[in-house]
């Protein structure tokens, strides 16, 4: 479930960012580019989350 929600949030945030930046730059909105970029961002977020150690970290 966490992977599905990661992709949903990634899609929503990257598409919103794509729209806002495109509107500021006066560029036509490209939905396909937002989908591709959101999948890449979602995969990166999952990989970063899985690479972090589980449990407490010792100080030594």
C-alpha positions in Angstrom: 0.0 0.0 0.0 2.9 2.4 0.7 4.2 1.9 -2.8 0.9 2.8 -4.3 0.5 5.9 -2.2 4.0 6.9 -3.0 3.2 6.8 -6.7 -0.1 8.6 -6.2 1.5 11.5 -4.3 4.4 11.6 -6.7 2.0 11.9 -9.6 0.0 14.6 -7.9 2.9 16.7 -6.8 5.0 16.4 -10.0 2.0 17.1 -12.3 1.2 20.2 -10.2 4.8 21.3 -10.4 4.8 20.7 -14.1 1.7 22.8 -14.6 2.9 25.7 -12.4 6.3 25.9 -14.0 4.9 25.6 -17.5 2.4 28.4 -16.7 5.2 30.6 -15.4 7.4 29.9 -18.4 4.5 30.3 -20.8 4.9 26.7 -22.2 2.2 24.3 -23.2 1.2 21.8 -20.5 2.6 18.3 -21.4 0.8 15.6 -19.4 2.9 12.7 -20.7 6.1 14.4 -19.4 4.6 14.7 -16.0 3.6 11.1 -15.9 7.1 9.9 -16.9 8.8 12.3 -14.4 6.5 11.2 -11.6 7.3 7.6 -12.1 11.0 8.4 -12.0 10.6 10.4 -8.8 8.4 7.7 -7.2 11.0 5.1 -7.9 13.8 7.3 -6.5 11.8 8.0 -3.3 11.1 4.2 -2.8 14.8 3.4 -3.4 15.9 6.1 -0.9 13.4 4.9 1.7 14.4 1.3 1.3 18.2 2.0 1.6 17.8 3.6 5.0 18.6 1.4 8.0 15.8 0.0 10.1 15.8 0.4 13.8 18.0 2.5 16.1 21.5 3.5 14.9 24.4 3.1 17.4 26.7 6.0 18.2 30.0 4.1 18.1 
